[in-house]
Amino acid sequence: MTSDEGTPSGTPRVVVVGGGFAGFQAARSLARRMGDAVEIVLVSPTNYFLYLPLLPEVAAGILEPRRISVALAAALPACVRHAPGEVDELDLEGHRIGWLDPEGVHHETTFDRLVIAAGSVHKVLPVPGVTEYAQGFRGVPEALYLRDHLIRQVELAAMCDDPEEREARLTVVVVGGGYTGTEVTAQGFLFTKELAASRGLTEVPRWVLVSRGDVLSGLDEHLGRNADRVLRERGVDVRTQEQVEEATGDGVRLSSSGEHIPTRTLLWCVGVRPDPLIDDLGVEVEQGRIVADTHLRVPGHPHVFACGDAAAVPDRARPGEYTAMTAQHAERQGRLAGRNVAASLGHGRMRAYKHRDLGFVVDLGGFDAAANPLGVKLTGTPAHVVARGYHLMSMPGNRVRTAVDWLMEALLPRQTAQLGLVRSPAVPLDSASPEVPQHGLGFPHGSSPGPSDQSSRETFPGRSGGSAEAASPEGSVEGTSPATGAR
Ligand SMILES: Cc1cc2nc3c(=O)[nH]c(=O)nc-3n(C[C@H](O)[C@H](O)[C@H](O)COP(=O)(O)OP(=O)(O)OC[C@H]3O[C@@H](n4cnc5c(N)ncnc54)[C@H](O)[C@@H]3O)c2cc1C
């Protein structure tokens, strides 16, 4: 049995699930506050923190993927131990956690405090054909796949004599007018336009942005209005108050107009839902997110904290509502979770979560952006400079390399070699693990078991809690299915 008093050696163990905005900050702030007085284990399928807001620039060939992937070991204090794997068992009462490592070995350990920061996955709506034919945009594998796929489509169009096939290959449909869909469309349009010209095509690729509401409808009106204007001025076909009714192998059908748009590229950016890990946890949830109090504690489980996209945290600025799923909230909540975990272990005092809206930036590629830092409304080059400065300041590492990539982009043509390392079956839309390509080893679940996938192994021994029991590698994380009809 694990007790709040910790190990016989007196060092409590804190396990953090997830190394994204919230988990990364939680581990860092806890380590800074407690140093060697705590053992911190961060379980995450990737060994890096992913700076998601710049992912569209990876798909557009501006940034190399490693620029926005900051190694956890390089950016976190040495006392934080990274356990590579995907958590599939959470026993909140028994203070035990289990995860599957990349080689299919199941591990278990005990904890004195737990921070759940598992983020979110794609929200897949029951639209016929979408799971088979659409592509998501949440992780590095998907961005790499998309970059290669766009290059491939343009090159196949360039050598195609059939005008209908050529048109379909040069058409991209993006569903969802939130920040992901808007930024991917903005960056992707410029990328394919340049690409088509470089391959001798006279046509400009067609990008269609389909959105049920207005562009960036959840954000400040200034951002949405300007993003919409920039996209339309460039020639993007923006369809608001519209939805996709069906996706097939040769295109999509829209619901309001009934129009069929021939395409080989359907991007699904309709939003996210919390990680499936939360589904069977037995705690109170709100729209799939773990309900936490203002101190980020999970009611009924004083040793468990939740933050980021995975947590429904009361928004004191908007009484009765929960904080939005944004990087800003996740980062600040993570920092606070670290502080409050330390306080719960006798180091410092707990604080409630409150935030001040510092504004938002939307980079639209080229020299276009929209931003409202501290309420100041900016567009064009000033907004672009603010957006890039903000991103550089917010990244926990790789700043010089990122800035050099931006400089190269301004001086040189983009690199358009298509390596084809990530193919469509590796990035199915309904994945519970969009951060890792699907393959036959270890996690994600539903894959064939790895070579040593027979039993659980007690990891980080020397703690109270006894030996590990054998556990099934099948956990609460959803299985994955290959995208059968993927292109
Ligand atoms: C393309 C894109 C652009 C965006 N742009 C912006 C923007 O400009 N501004 C903004 O504010 N927000 C933006 N967001 C949203 C923002 O990135 C998220 O709100 C933020 O990442 C949430 O942080 P998080 O720590 O909760 O989750 P994440 O950053 O997603 O981190 C979750 C972590 O949990 C890990 N994990 C998941 N499941 C498990 C498991 N079972 N076991 C162990 N680990 C697990 C993941 O690997 C990951 O490390 C964007 C999102 C996307 C996809």
The ligand as a Gaussian input file, in Angstrom:
#p B3LYP/6-31G(d) Opt

LIG

0 1
 C       -2.070000      22.086000     -34.979000
 C       -2.412000      22.715000     -33.660000
 C       -2.186000      24.075000     -33.480000
 C       -2.488000      24.662000     -32.256000
 N       -2.259000      25.999000     -32.108000
 C       -2.527000      26.593000     -30.926000
 C       -2.255000      27.966000     -30.740000
 O       -1.805000      28.647000     -31.657000
 N       -2.502000      28.508000     -29.522000
 C       -3.026000      27.772000     -28.479000
 O       -3.240000      28.311000     -27.382000
 N       -3.309000      26.457000     -28.634000
 C       -3.057000      25.856000     -29.820000
 N       -3.325000      24.520000     -29.987000
 C       -3.896000      23.767000     -28.859000
 C       -2.825000      23.396000     -27.877000
 O       -1.735000      22.823000     -28.561000
 C       -3.369000      22.428000     -26.821000
 O       -4.428000      23.068000     -26.134000
 C       -2.272000      22.033000     -25.849000
 O       -1.303000      21.263000     -26.519000
 C       -2.831000      21.247000     -24.667000
 O       -1.764000      20.893000     -23.840000
 P       -1.809000      19.507000     -23.032000
 O       -0.542000      19.439000     -22.257000
 O       -3.087000      19.390000     -22.307000
 O       -1.829000      18.418000     -24.169000
 P       -0.684000      18.061000     -25.223000
 O        0.195000      19.206000     -25.482000
 O       -1.393000      17.443000     -26.367000
 O        0.161000      16.959000     -24.463000
 C       -0.415000      15.721000     -24.094000
 C        0.709000      14.784000     -23.761000
 O        0.171000      13.603000     -23.212000
 C        0.769000      12.486000     -23.842000
 N       -0.158000      11.364000     -23.732000
 C       -1.354000      11.197000     -24.314000
 N       -1.902000      10.028000     -23.946000
 C       -1.032000       9.456000     -23.092000
 C       -1.014000       8.220000     -22.379000
 N       -2.022000       7.350000     -22.449000
 N        0.069000       7.945000     -21.621000
 C        1.119000       8.817000     -21.530000
 N        1.145000       9.986000     -22.175000
 C        0.089000      10.307000     -22.947000
 C        1.028000      12.976000     -25.249000
 O        2.001000      12.182000     -25.907000
 C        1.538000      14.372000     -24.965000
 O        2.884000      14.339000     -24.599000
 C       -3.034000      23.893000     -31.198000
 C       -3.262000      22.529000     -31.383000
 C       -2.957000      21.946000     -32.602000
 C       -3.197000      20.471000     -32.795000

